[in-house]
Structure formats: C-alpha cells, structure tokens
C-alpha cells in the first residue's frame, strides 16, 4: 500500500507548486531516456493519459517516483 503524507496538506492540489515541479522532472527524464527534445517530450506528456490523471489529482500518482511515472509514460508512448 502506497501512503503519501504531507504535513498540512488535506488533499492533492492539481495546480500546486509541488505538482509543477514533479511534471517538470517527469518531462526532463522522459526527454533524456527517449533522446528527444524537451519540446517533443512536453508535447507527448500533455497528450498522455498520465498527464490527464496527474492533472486531475487521480490516485496517488503524485506520490509515485518520477522514474516509475516515466516508465509508465514510455510504455504509453511506445503503443
């Protein structure tokens, strides 16, 4: 069971500074792993199911590691 506890946070805010930093790291790591430009990585991310889920604050995605989320994005990208 994944548990993410952040002191003083009652629920995940999809437009938070925390989320923006997480998204930035995901896009940068995806770009490096796939050897594509940041612009291309950004375009792929914003068209992905992962983006929809993260932006809606679904599940505990914001608690999962950047590496795990990038692997999920790569799997989606390769389909």
N, C-alpha and C positions, 0 to 999 in steps of 0.2 A: 504494500500500500504506500503510495506517494503522499507525503504530507508536506505542505509548504506553509510555514507560519511566519508572518511578517508582523512584528510588533506595531500595533497601532493601525493595522490595515484590516478592515472588516470584509472587504471583497475586492476582487481584482478590477482595477480601473483600466479599461482598454486604451485610454489615451494618456496613460501615466508616463512619466519620465522613465520609469523602470522598463516599461514596455518598449518605448522608443529605443532605448539602449540595447535591449535584447534583440529587437528586429535588426538593428544596425549590425550587431555581431553575427547574426544568422546570415545576413546578406554578404558580409565580408568573407565569412568562412565558406559559404557556398561558392562565391566567386573564385576563391583560391582553389578549392577542391575540384571544381569543374573547369578551371582555367579559362574563365570567361570574364569579360569586363564587368565592372561594378554596375554599369548601366543595364547590361543584359541580365545580370543576376537580380537586380531590382525589378526588372520587368517580369522575370519568371516568378519571383516571390509574390508580387502583387497580383498575379493571375492564379496563384495556387490555392488549393484547399486549405493548406496550412495557414496562409495569411487570413483567410476568412475565419478560421477557428481562433487564431490568436487575437484578431481584432475584435471578435465578439466576446472574448474572455471565456471561451468554452473550456471546460475541464480544468486540468492542472497543467496545461501546456506551458504556461509561464514559469512553472517550477521545474520543468524538464531541462536537461543540459542543452547547451547550444549545439553540441556535437550530435546528440540524439535527434534534435529537430532538423538539423541539416541533412542527416542521413534519410530522414523521412521526406524532406524536400527533394533530395536527389532521386529517391525511388519514384516520387510523383513525376519529376522532370523526365525521367527515362521512359515512362509509359507512353 
